[in-house]
Amino acid sequence: MVISQSEYYISPEKYLEGEKVSEIKHEYIDGQVYAMAGASDAHVTVSMNVSMLLRNHLRGSGCRVYMLDMKAQIDVINRYLYPDVMVTCDTRDRESEYFKSYPCLIIEVLSESTESFDRGKKFASYRHLESLQEYVLISPDQMSVECFRRNEQGQWVLYPHEKDQEVHLASVDFRCAMPTAGYAYAEIYEDVLLAS
């Protein structure tokens, strides 16, 4: 969540150096730096669950899963953003230690304060990543996973998933169920108290 903005232009290089020692995270948009707020228990738990599921699924594939603290670089529009979960399978991303430029999958866990940004300007920024195949929004309050997938024509198509449906992330060939009963099996939402 954006909580403050600096008043003068900061170069990408200066921003990256500052992030290495900063006690709080900042997103970078066109020379401006925005401080990030903390997240709820449900938000962090869903992010961790998804990261662990993807990590286990992709183990040995050459793909890497990052959670919360790794930046996505969108060079063509001069931005560095922090996705909740990001997967890259591109070997070029091994060259940078502090950001990744070629993700195939980005996941954001929604919150009341960030939902409009995640659905709007953040998604618009991520769409500039040519490598990105899927952008996923997960509600931490109810079983709802919205997968936006880029089709062969380059258009983004929504694939919504709710309880009693299987979540399919085609970019990494990942599947998991979201059953109505038996919350222990709803892996994305394990240990999360959902609204009735």
Buried (B, 14 or more C-beta within 10 A) or exposed (E): BBEEEBEEEBEBEEBBEEBEEEEEBBBBBEBBBBBBEEBBEBBBBBBBBBBBBBBEBBEEEEBBBBBBEBBBBBEEEBBBBBBBBBBBBBEEBEEBEEBBBBBBBBBBBBBEEBEEBBBEBBBEBBBEBEBBBBBBBBBBBEBBBBBBBBEEEEEEEEBEBBBEBEBBBBBBEBEBBBBEEEBEEBBBBBEBEBEE
